[in-house]
């Protein structure tokens, strides 16, 4: 019988698994588990876990509350910022058409081109490409005009790099609006503001992380913007049978993000938060101070709104002692080999017997000549390790020329 009591075998679940927690000096990176949830968020999520609700009804109510708190027309909670990018793209490509939603990511014959400034391409634009889109890069206004000459599904902007782009958001808005092309800004690593500066400048949708500076659930994101577009993104998300079905957001995550937004806009003391940041940096600088360590506070700049501490260390040892240990010679030589294993011998084939990397500088004729010399006894040809380059007077080098 469940009497509501919980027995804790170990109050530190990480150490119980043999995982060592650490002091985070690298901001709110996902690989370092983001940030720490606010106590209010933890309490709200615990309360939300005690009941069942209809997720469509919950998200509709959450959308209204998010709009009230952020000043946006509408909003939804997603399972992370990258999911918000994918769902926003799916909403722009497929809308809420059930047939198209089920067909994604096969978009042949549809409007599936997405424009991005070249300096704003980044690893997470895979979330755009995975929907079945083709990214068209631009660098100038002329490039933008040429790209808009053909149908476009969406224009994507990376907030942290927008200020350095030759084509600014206002330039994009002025040319995209007459065509009815939606503009999405990825501001996942930025502080959320009311109203969002990106929406105020003309973007149709903007993305923020729920698990970074907002200190909500780590696996959460926010998609804000035009109601029609944001609702189309939700229709492509879980629990609906659509492209985003694997991108499930829980009732606890939704309530946790709402609690974090409440704290951010209704309870947060910005001045006290800045003082706490600077006090922490001063304490760290004091503890690491020494004749060989210089510290410098880097003031907030652009979309970065938190101060940072830069450390410079001078090594007093000899130059050779300061250098990191070099890798074994075989490890340096086989760096271009896909298997990353040492060759059995400098003159023998690499253990992987896989294809030679294009980075080894040989032509196909050189590789085929080498194959004739290094065939395995089983009849299968073994490719030479790409780290072993032929001498200039070898037959392989002559045939390559």
N, C-alpha and C positions, 0 to 999 in steps of 0.2 A: 504494500500500500504506500502511495506517495504522500508523505506528510509535509512535503515542501522543504525538508531539510536537505542540505548538501554537505557531503563529507569531502574535505579537501585533503588529498594525499600529499600534495606539494604545492605550496603557494606560488612557486615560480615554475610555470609549465615549461619554460625554455630549458632551464637547468635540469629538469626532470628528463628531458630528451637529450641532454648532453650538449645543448646549444648555449653559447655564452653571449649574453647581452652586452652591448657596448655603449659608450658615450658617443652620441651622434654629433659630429662637427661638420657635417656635409649637407646641411639644410634638409629639404623634404624630398629627397630622392626615393623613388619607388623601390629601388634595389636595396635601400637601407630601411625599408618598411615604412616609408612616408613620414608621418608625424604621429603624435600621441593624441588619441581622442579626448575631447573635453569630458569632464565628469558628467555634465548635463547630457551629453550625447550618449554616454554609456547607460545612464539611467533611463533615457527615453527608449533606447533600443531594447533594454531589458523589459520595460513595460510593454513594448510593441510585440515582443515574442510570446506574450501570454494569450494572444487572441488570434482568431482567423478573420480575414477580410477579403473582399473581392478586389483584386489588384487594379482593374480598370477604374473602379470607383475610387480607390485610394489615390491613384495617380491623378485623376481628375481633380480631386480635392487638393492634392499636393500642388498641382499646377496653378490653381487659384492662389494658394498661399505663397508660392514662390513668386508669382507675379506681384503680390502685395509687398513682399519683402524687398524685391530687387528692382521694381519699377519696370520690368520687362513685360511684354504683352502676354507671355506664357512661359512655362518652364517644365522640364521633366528631370527626374533623377535617373541616371544610367549607371551601369556597373563599371565605372571608370571613365576617364576622359577619352581614351582611345575608342571605347565603345560609342561614346557620343559622336566622335568623328565619323565612324562607320554608319551609325544610324542616321545622322543628319544627311550624309551622302546618299544613303538608300532612300530617304524620304524625297530628296531632290530628283533622283533618277526614276524611282518607281511610284512615288506618291503613295496613295492608299489604294491603288488598283490591286485587287486580290490576285489577278493573273500575273501581273508583273512582279508583285512581291514574292510570289512563289518561284518565279523564273530566275530571280537574281542568284548568282552573279553573271548570268548569260544575257548580255545586253546588246547583242548584234542587232543592228537596225534601229536602235534607240538613240536618243540624244544622250551620249555617255562621255562627253569631253569635259574635263575639269581644268580650269586655268589656275596656275600657281606661279608667282614670281620665282625666278630661279634661285635667288638668295634665300628663299624660304622653304626650299625642299628639305625634308628632315625624315628621320627614321619612321616616325609615326604616320607619314602620309601613305604607308602601306594600308592603313585603315581606310583610306580613300580608294586605293587601287583594288583592294579585295572585293569591293562591291561590283567590279567589272568595268571600271572607268578607265579612261586614258588621260593622263596628265599632260597638259600642254604648257610648256614653260615660256615665260615672257621675261624680258629685261627692260624694255622701253615702252613708251606710250604707243609707238608704231607697232610693236609686237602685240600689244593688247588689242589695238584696233584690227590687226590682221586676224588674231585669234577669234575675235567676236564676229568676223565675217561669216563664220560657220556656226551652226547650233551648239550651244554650250549648256551643260546641266547645272554647273555650279562654279563659283570662284572661291578658292581657299586661300586664306591669309594666315601666316604665323605671327602672332602678336609680338613676340620678343624680337623679331627681326624686321618688323614693318617700318620702323623709323629710319633704318639704314637703306631701305629699298629706293631705287630711282622712281618707281611707280608707287605713289602713296595711296592709302585707302580712299581718299577723296577722289583721286583720279579714276580709280576703279568704279566707285559708286556712280560718278557722273556718266560713265559709259555703259555700265551694266544695267542700271535702273530702266532706261528706255526699252531694253530688250526683255525686261522681266526676269533677269538671271539672279538667283539668290547668292548672297555673299556670306561665307562662313569664316569666322575668326577663331583660331585655336589660341585661347589665353589660359591654358590649363595651369601654367606655373605662376600665374599672376594673382594679385589680391583682387577679390571681387569687390565691386563698388556699386553704389546706387545713385544715379543710373549707371549702367555699364558704359564706359567711354566709347567702346566699340560700337554699341548699338546707337549711341548718340551721334556718332560720326557717319552712320548710314549702313552699317552691316545689318544683315537680316537675322543672323544667328551667331551666338558666341558660346564658347565652351569654357568652363572652369572646373578645376578639380575639387572634389569634396573631401579628399583625404590629405591635402597638403596644408596650406596656411589656414584653411577653414577649420581644420582639425575635426572633420567628420569621419565617417567610416572610410578606411583606406581604399576599399574597393568601390568607390562611388565617384560620380561625375555629375555635372550640371549642364544641361543644354537649354539656353535661354533664347528668346527671340519671337519672331512672328508666330502667332498661334497656329495658323494653317500649316506652316512648315514643321513646327515642333510636334504638333499632333501627328503629322505624317511620319515623322521619325518614330514616335511611340507606336504607331500601328505596325511598323517594321520590327519592333522589339518584342522580347518575351513579355508576357506569356502567349503572344499571338504566334500562329504557325507561319513564320516568315523568315527572312534572311537572318534577323537578329535573335532568333529563338535561343541560340546558345548563350546570348548575352543577358543572363537573368539577373534582375535586381530584386532584392527581397523587400518585404514589408519593413523589416528592421532597418535596412539601409535607407529607405525612403524617409522613415520617421527620424532616423539619425541625422540625415542631411538637413531636414527641416529644423531640428533642434540646433544644429550648428549654425544655420542661417539666422535663427532667432538670437543666438548669443552674439553673432558677428555684428548684426545691425542694431540690436536693441540693448545689449549689455557691454559690448567691447569698449574699453577705454584705450584709444589709440596712443595717447601720450604716455600712459602707464606702460603700455606694451613696448614702446620705443625705449623707455627708461630701463625696462627689464632686459631688453636686448643689449643695450650699452653697458649695463652693469655686468652682465654675463661676459661680454667681451673684455671688459676691464679686468675682471677676475682671472680670465684665462691668460691675458697678457701679463698680469702680475706673476702668475704661477710659472710661466715658461720663460720669464725674463732672465737674461744672463748676458755675459760679454759676447757670446757668439750668436745671439738671437735678437733680431730687430722685429718689432711689431708695428703695424699700421692699420688703422681703422679705415675701411673703404666705405665711403658714404653711399647711401642709396642713390641710384641713378636710373632714369627711364622707368621701365616697368618694374624694376627691382626696388622694393620698398623696405628692405631690411638692411641694416648695417652689417658689414662683414669684417673679419679680422684676417689680415695677411701676415704670415710669418716668413721671415727670411733668416736662414741659418747659414753661418759661415763655418766651414770645416777647418779645423786647425791642424789636421793630420797632413801627411804628405799626399801629393796628388794621386799617386798610385793606390794609396790606402783608401782614398775617398771614392774611388771608382767602384761601381758594383761588380760583383764577380761575373766574369764572362761565361757564357754557356760553353759546353763542350764543343769541340770543333765539328763533330758530326751533326750536332743540333743546329749549328749555324748553317752548315752546308745543305741540310735536308729541309730547310725552312720552307722551300717552295713545294715540297712534296705533300700531297693531300693527306697521307697517312700519319705524318709527324713522327714516324719511327726512324731510328738510325739505319742507314744502309748496312748490309751485312759486311761489306768491305768497300773500300774506296773505289775499287775497280769493278765491283759487282753491282747487280741490280738492286734497287730499293726493295725492301721486304713487301711493300704494298703491291708491287707489280701492276700498279694502276697507270692511268694515262699521265703523260708528261705535261706539266703545267706550261701554259703559254708564256709564263714569265721567265722561263729559262733561257730565252733568247735564241733558241734553235729553230730552224725551219723544218718543215715536214720531211724533206729529203734527208736532213741530218738525222732525224729520229729514226727513219726507216733504215738508214745505213747502220745505226747503232743496234737496231733490232736484230739485224743479221748476225751480229757478233754475240748477242747476249740471250739467245733463245734458251728456254728452260728444257730440261731433259724430257718433260712430259709432253712436249710438242707445243705448249702454250708459250707464246713469245712474252718475254719479260721486258718491260720498258726500263731504260736506264734511269737511275735516280737523277732528277733534274739538277741536283747540286753538283754533279760531276760534269764539268764542261770539257769538251774535246780540245786538245792542243791545236794550234793553228796549222801544224803540218800533218794532222791526222786525216784519214780518208773521210771521216764524217764532216770535218770542217771544210775540206775541199769541196765536197758535194754540196754543202750548204751555200757556198759562195756562188 
